[in-house]
């Protein structure tokens, strides 16, 4: 075996200098209490119909000095993502959007997911901050902010935009090997995680691997005597080495990649990511996955539109009628699993996308199973957003034959706890049956036996052929127990 080629001395000295320059800032805390804050999610927090409308603004914080040293000083000829950054999460106390906008020295119309701010702690209004570690120890702080200047914002967007790299041939081969016959909609609290199984109950592919944000951790299920820790430890089932698909870059759809006890193995596989600008946390995950021996991130090109291979179809989402542009929910990807090709029956996994943002889905024939979009939110759903004249919910394969699964969380225990973000919304719960979905026994939820039922009995939902997966040989694994079935 030939000796490795040494790094040329000038390049080595340059890289060594950059490393030393940023090393002193490679901690969670900024010496100046100042941070670059990436606005990763805006969530409506209306807990009940007619109640006050407040919002949750969720930021990824990176020390100001680290971004300045490791990102902003790089030349424009650098095309790769920045190295993994020290990231913490910051969430402002729920408040009307107007109040939050004033805290960020801007207006409600000028706040969007993907924006960058300069955030200063130790002054301002109430917020909670937590690290990317488990167990999570949140701390109460005060915070205030302002938007970064236009030039700096453009540079940050450029730095954190993943290259649209996808080995289409490899991805087609990967998808063609998937033999979906049932889908497990996992009880992970206020989050989304779906595992497609074959007819023998063998894991085939994940669509999203999320856990709740730290302030919704109480919505995780109490799996055993160790409590909700077992959803993270040992982590998701990796029997048969299933690859993964992320629908969009919201924490509650990908955070097992940052939290799970078996995250090293979870990352060491093929992942299909949506064509979205990443924040510092997702960018670090992409770098980490690509650095593993077998892991590779394939960024789905938005211009591809649809990729169908074998029994799986991936659809690139585009903001549809009535949808606010820039919403990460509606610029990701959706997945259709063809579970019963004999009867032409399929399952839709929309992530959090509005149905009118999934091109062609309204005319898609044979849909029989579906997860309620956005955890049962009625945003862009009911009543239909203008200029739509009818509900955007796609029709099931036959009248009242649609089987619907809700994935949402309840803080404080079931029954009697507080539904996170008010999910599922009453308007959505009414709209799905009106469109032929979730009628009678054709509906189940991960947090209760039925939406808003107030009845105990939570757990994973198995949809379609209902071949119960065998134990995966991992102690206390919560991913093969299915107390609910929707044939």
C-alpha positions in Angstrom: 0.0 0.0 0.0 1.4 3.4 -1.0 2.2 5.9 1.6 -0.4 8.7 1.9 0.5 11.9 0.0 1.5 14.6 2.5 -0.4 17.8 2.7 1.7 20.6 1.1 3.4 22.7 3.8 1.7 26.0 2.8 -1.8 24.4 2.8 -1.1 22.6 6.1 0.0 25.8 7.8 -3.1 27.6 6.4 -5.5 24.9 7.7 -3.6 24.7 11.0 -3.9 28.5 11.4 -7.7 28.4 10.7 -8.1 25.6 13.3 -6.2 27.5 15.9 -8.1 30.7 15.1 -11.5 29.1 15.7 -10.5 26.6 18.5 -10.8 29.1 21.3 -14.4 29.8 20.4 -15.4 26.1 19.9 -17.7 26.0 22.9 -21.4 26.6 23.3 -21.1 29.9 25.1 -20.0 33.2 23.5 -17.5 35.2 25.6 -19.5 38.3 24.6 -23.0 36.7 25.1 -23.6 37.4 21.4 -24.7 34.8 18.9 -25.6 34.3 15.3 -29.2 32.9 15.5 -30.7 30.9 12.7 -34.5 31.0 12.8 -35.3 27.3 12.2 -39.0 27.2 13.0 -42.0 29.4 13.5 -44.9 27.5 15.1 -48.5 28.7 15.8 -49.3 27.9 19.4 -53.1 28.3 19.6 -53.9 25.6 22.1 -57.7 25.7 21.6 -60.2 27.1 19.1 -61.0 30.7 20.0 -58.1 30.9 22.4 -55.2 33.4 22.1 -52.9 33.1 19.1 -49.3 33.0 20.1 -46.1 31.9 18.4 -43.1 29.9 19.2 -39.8 31.1 17.6 -37.1 28.5 17.7 -33.4 29.5 17.0 -30.1 27.6 16.6 -27.5 29.7 18.3 -23.8 29.7 17.3 -21.3 31.9 19.2 -20.7 35.1 17.2 -17.0 34.7 17.4 -17.1 31.2 16.0 -19.2 32.2 12.9 -16.9 35.2 12.4 -13.8 33.0 12.5 -14.9 29.8 10.8 -17.5 31.1 8.3 -17.5 34.8 7.5 -13.8 35.1 6.9 -13.7 32.4 4.2 -13.3 33.4 0.6 -16.1 33.2 -1.9 -14.3 30.3 -3.6 -15.1 28.0 -0.7 -18.0 25.8 -1.8 -18.3 23.3 1.0 -20.5 23.5 4.1 -18.8 24.9 7.2 -17.5 22.4 9.8 -19.9 21.3 12.6 -20.5 24.3 14.8 -21.2 24.4 18.6 -25.0 24.8 18.5 -27.5 25.4 21.3 -31.3 25.9 20.9 -33.1 29.0 22.0 -36.9 29.4 22.2 -38.5 32.7 23.0 -41.4 32.6 25.4 -44.7 32.1 23.5 -46.1 35.5 22.6 -48.1 37.3 19.9 -46.0 37.7 16.7 -46.0 41.5 17.0 -44.3 41.3 20.4 -41.7 38.9 19.2 -41.1 41.0 16.1 -40.4 44.0 18.4 -37.9 41.9 20.4 -36.1 41.2 17.1 -36.2 44.8 16.0 -38.3 44.1 12.9 -41.9 43.6 11.8 -44.1 40.5 11.7 -44.1 40.5 7.9 -40.3 40.5 7.9 -39.8 37.3 9.9 -39.4 34.0 8.1 -37.9 30.6 8.7 -34.3 30.6 7.5 -33.6 34.2 8.6 -30.4 35.0 10.5 -30.3 37.3 13.5 -27.7 38.6 15.9 -29.0 37.5 19.3 -27.7 38.9 22.6 -28.4 37.1 25.9 -28.5 38.5 29.4 -31.0 41.2 28.4 -34.3 41.5 26.6 -37.3 39.2 27.1 -37.8 35.8 28.4 -36.5 32.7 26.6 -35.3 29.2 27.2 -31.9 27.8 26.1 -30.8 24.2 25.9 -27.8 22.2 24.5 -27.8 19.4 22.0 -27.2 16.7 24.5 -29.3 14.2 26.6 -30.5 14.6 29.2 -31.5 18.1 28.3 -31.0 20.7 30.9 -32.8 23.9 29.8 -31.9 27.2 31.3 -34.1 30.3 31.6 -32.5 33.4 30.0 -33.3 36.7 28.5 -32.7 37.5 24.8 -33.0 40.3 22.3 -32.0 40.4 18.6 -31.8 42.1 15.3 -31.6 40.8 11.7 -28.1 40.5 10.2 -27.3 43.0 7.4 -28.3 42.0 3.9 -24.8 41.3 2.7 -24.0 39.0 5.7 -27.3 37.3 5.3 -26.6 36.5 1.7 -23.1 35.2 2.6 -24.6 32.9 5.4 -27.3 31.6 3.0 -24.6 30.8 0.5 -22.4 29.1 3.1 -25.2 26.9 4.5 -26.8 25.8 1.2 -26.0 22.1 0.7 -24.8 21.3 -2.8 -27.5 19.5 -4.8 -25.6 16.3 -5.0 -27.6 13.2 -5.6 -26.4 10.0 -7.1 -29.6 9.3 -9.0 -28.5 5.9 -10.1 -27.6 4.8 -6.5 -30.9 6.3 -5.1 -33.0 4.5 -7.7 -31.3 1.3 -6.8 -31.7 1.9 -3.1 -35.5 2.7 -3.5 -36.0 -0.3 -5.9 -34.7 -2.6 -3.2 -37.4 -1.4 -0.7 -40.4 -3.8 -0.5 -43.0 -1.8 1.5 -46.0 -3.7 2.8 -46.8 -1.8 6.0 -45.8 1.4 7.7 -45.2 2.0 11.4 -46.2 5.4 12.5 -44.1 5.7 15.7 -45.2 7.1 19.0 -42.4 9.7 19.5 -44.4 12.4 21.2 -44.7 15.7 19.4 -42.6 14.7 16.5 -42.7 12.4 13.4 -41.0 9.1 12.7 -42.3 6.5 10.2 -40.7 3.2 9.5 -41.6 1.2 6.3 -41.6 -2.6 6.7 -41.7 -5.4 4.2 -44.2 -8.3 4.3 -42.0 -10.1 6.9 -41.9 -7.2 9.2 -38.3 -6.3 8.3 -37.4 -2.6 8.4 -36.9 -1.2 4.9 -36.6 2.6 5.1 -37.3 5.5 7.5 -39.3 8.6 6.5 -38.3 11.1 9.2 -36.6 10.3 12.5 -37.8 13.1 14.8 -38.0 13.7 18.5 -39.8 16.6 20.3 -38.1 19.9 21.0 -36.8 20.1 24.5 -39.9 22.0 25.9 -42.1 19.1 24.6 -40.0 16.3 25.9 -42.8 15.5 28.4 -44.8 14.3 25.4 -42.5 11.3 24.8 -44.0 8.0 25.7 -43.2 6.2 29.0 -41.9 3.0 27.4 -40.7 1.2 30.5 -39.4 1.7 34.0 -36.7 4.0 32.7 -39.3 6.4 31.3 -39.1 8.2 28.0 -35.3 7.9 27.8 -35.8 4.6 26.0 -37.1 6.3 22.9 -33.6 7.8 22.6 -31.7 4.9 24.2 -31.2 2.5 22.6 -32.6 4.5 19.7 -34.5 3.7 16.5 -34.6 0.1 15.2 -31.8 -0.4 12.7 -32.4 -4.1 11.9 -31.7 -4.6 8.1 -29.8 -1.3 8.1 -32.7 0.8 6.7 -31.7 4.1 4.9 -33.7 7.2 5.5 -35.6 10.1 4.0 -36.1 13.5 5.7 -39.2 15.4 4.5 -37.9 18.8 5.7 -35.5 20.5 8.1 -37.6 20.9 11.2 -36.1 19.5 14.4 -39.0 17.3 15.2 -38.5 15.4 11.9 -34.7 14.7 12.1 -33.4 15.0 15.6 -32.7 11.3 16.3 -29.7 12.0 14.1 -28.5 14.4 16.8 -29.9 12.6 20.0 -30.3 8.9 19.6 -27.9 6.7 21.5 -27.2 4.7 18.3 -26.7 7.9 16.2 -23.3 6.8 15.0 -24.8 3.8 13.2 -27.9 5.8 12.2 -25.7 8.2 10.4 -23.7 5.5 8.7 -26.1 4.9 5.8 -27.7 6.6 2.8 -30.0 9.6 3.6 -32.1 11.5 1.1 -32.5 15.2 2.2 -34.8 17.9 0.9 -33.5 20.7 -1.3 -33.6 23.3 1.5 -31.0 25.7 3.0 -29.6 24.2 6.1 -29.1 25.8 9.5 -25.8 25.2 11.4 -27.3 22.0 13.1 -28.4 20.3 9.9 -25.2 21.4 8.1 -23.2 19.8 10.8 -25.2 16.6 10.4 -24.6 16.5 6.7 -20.9 16.9 7.2 -21.0 14.1 9.9 -23.0 11.7 7.8 -20.7 12.2 4.7 -17.7 11.6 7.0 -18.8 8.1 8.0 -17.6 5.0 6.1 -20.9 4.2 4.4 -23.0 7.3 5.0 -23.9 9.6 2.2 -26.4 12.5 2.0 -28.3 12.8 -1.3 -29.9 16.2 -1.6 -33.0 15.8 -3.7 -32.9 18.3 -6.6 -36.0 20.4 -6.6 -36.0 20.5 -10.4 -36.3 16.7 -10.5 -39.9 17.0 -9.4 -40.7 13.3 -9.0 -38.5 10.3 -8.5 -40.3 6.9 -8.7 -38.4 3.7 -8.2 -39.8 0.3 -7.3 -42.5 0.7 -4.7 -41.5 4.2 -3.5 -42.2 7.6 -5.0 -40.6 10.8 -3.8 -42.2 14.1 -4.7 -40.6 17.6 -4.4 -43.0 20.0 -2.7 -43.7 23.5 -4.1 -45.7 26.1 -2.1 -49.2 25.8 -3.5 -52.3 28.1 -3.5 -52.7 30.0 -0.2 -49.4 28.9 1.2 -46.9 31.4 2.5 -43.7 31.3 0.5 -40.5 30.4 2.5 -42.3 28.0 4.8 -39.9 25.0 5.3 -43.0 22.7 5.6 -43.9 23.3 2.0 -40.5 23.2 0.3 -39.4 19.8 1.3 -40.3 16.4 -0.1 -43.3 14.0 0.4 -43.2 10.2 0.1 -45.7 7.7 -1.4 -45.3 4.1 -0.5 -47.0 1.6 -2.8 -48.1 -0.9 -0.2 -50.6 -3.1 -2.2 -49.9 -3.0 -5.9 -52.5 -5.7 -6.6 -55.3 -3.5 -5.5 -53.5 -0.3 -6.5 -53.5 0.9 -2.8 -50.9 3.4 -1.6 -49.9 5.4 1.5 -49.0 9.1 1.6 -46.5 10.4 4.0 -46.7 14.2 3.6 -44.5 15.3 6.4 -45.8 18.8 7.4 -46.6 19.9 3.8 -50.0 21.3 2.8 -51.6 19.0 0.3 -51.7 21.7 -2.4 -47.9 21.9 -2.1 -47.5 18.3 -3.2 -47.7 18.4 -7.0 -50.1 15.9 -8.5 -51.3 14.4 -5.3 -54.8 15.7 -5.7 -55.2 13.5 -8.7 -53.3 10.6 -7.3 -55.4 7.4 -7.5 -55.4 4.6 -5.0 -54.6 6.4 -1.8 -55.8 4.3 1.1 -53.5 5.1 4.0 -52.2 8.5 5.1 -50.6 10.4 8.0 -52.4 13.7 8.9 -50.2 16.5 7.7 -48.4 18.7 10.2 -49.5 16.6 13.2 -53.1 17.4 12.7 -52.8 21.1 12.1 -55.5 22.8 10.1 -53.1 25.4 8.6 -53.9 25.6 4.8 -56.4 22.8 5.3 -59.8 23.9 6.6 -61.5 26.0 5.5 -59.6 25.8 2.1 -57.2 28.7 1.5 -58.2 31.0 -1.3 -58.2 30.7 -4.3 -59.1 27.0 -3.7 -62.8 26.3 -3.8 -62.7 22.8 -2.3 -60.8 21.1 0.4 -57.2 20.3 -0.7 -57.3 16.9 1.0 -56.8 14.3 -1.6 -59.6 11.7 -1.9 -59.0 8.1 -0.7 -59.4 5.2 -3.0 -63.0 4.7 -2.1 -65.7 6.5 -0.2 -64.9 6.4 3.6 -62.1 3.9 3.0 -59.2 6.1 3.9 -57.2 5.1 7.0 -55.7 8.0 8.8 -53.0 8.2 11.5 -52.3 11.2 13.7 -48.8 11.7 15.1 -48.8 14.4 17.9 -47.9 14.8 21.5 -49.5 15.5 24.8 -47.5 17.1 27.6 -48.4 16.0 31.1 -49.8 12.6 30.4 -52.7 10.9 28.6 -55.5 11.6 29.3 -55.7 15.1 30.7 -52.5 16.7 29.4 -52.0 19.7 27.2 -51.9 19.0 23.5 -48.7 20.4 22.1 -49.5 23.4 19.9 -53.2 22.5 20.2 -52.7 19.5 17.8 -54.8 18.0 16.3 -57.0 21.1 15.6 -60.7 20.6 15.7 -61.1 21.9 12.1 -58.7 19.3 10.9 -60.4 16.5 12.8 -63.6 17.5 11.1 -62.1 18.0 7.7 -60.5 14.6 7.2 -63.7 12.5 7.7 -65.6 14.9 5.4 -63.0 14.0 2.7 -63.4 10.3 3.4 -60.5 9.8 5.8 -60.5 8.4 9.3 -64.1 7.4 9.5 -65.0 5.2 12.5 -62.3 2.6 13.2 -60.3 4.0 10.3 -58.5 6.5 12.5 -55.9 6.3 15.2 -53.4 8.5 16.9 -50.1 7.9 18.6 -51.0 9.9 21.7 -54.6 8.7 22.3 -57.0 6.1 20.9 -58.5 8.9 18.8 -58.0 12.6 18.2 -59.2 14.6 21.2 -60.8 11.5 22.7 -59.3 12.0 26.2 -59.0 8.2 26.5 -55.8 6.6 27.5 -54.0 4.1 25.4 -51.1 5.4 23.2 -48.5 3.7 21.1 -47.2 3.0 17.6 -49.7 2.5 14.7 -49.2 -0.2 12.1 -50.9 0.5 8.8 -51.7 -1.9 5.9 -51.0 -5.7 5.9 -50.3 -5.7 9.6 -47.5 -8.3 9.7 -46.3 -7.6 13.2 -42.5 -7.0 13.2 -40.6 -9.5 15.3 -38.4 -8.3 18.2 -35.2 -6.7 16.9 -33.0 -8.3 19.6 -32.3 -4.8 21.1 -33.3 -4.7 24.8 -36.3 -2.5 25.5 -36.7 -1.5 21.8 -39.9 0.4 21.5 -40.1 0.1 17.7 -41.7 -3.3 17.3 -44.7 -2.9 19.6 -47.9 -2.0 17.8 -51.0 -1.8 19.9 -52.9 -0.1 17.1 -53.6 -1.4 13.6 -55.2 0.1 10.6 -55.7 -2.5 7.8 
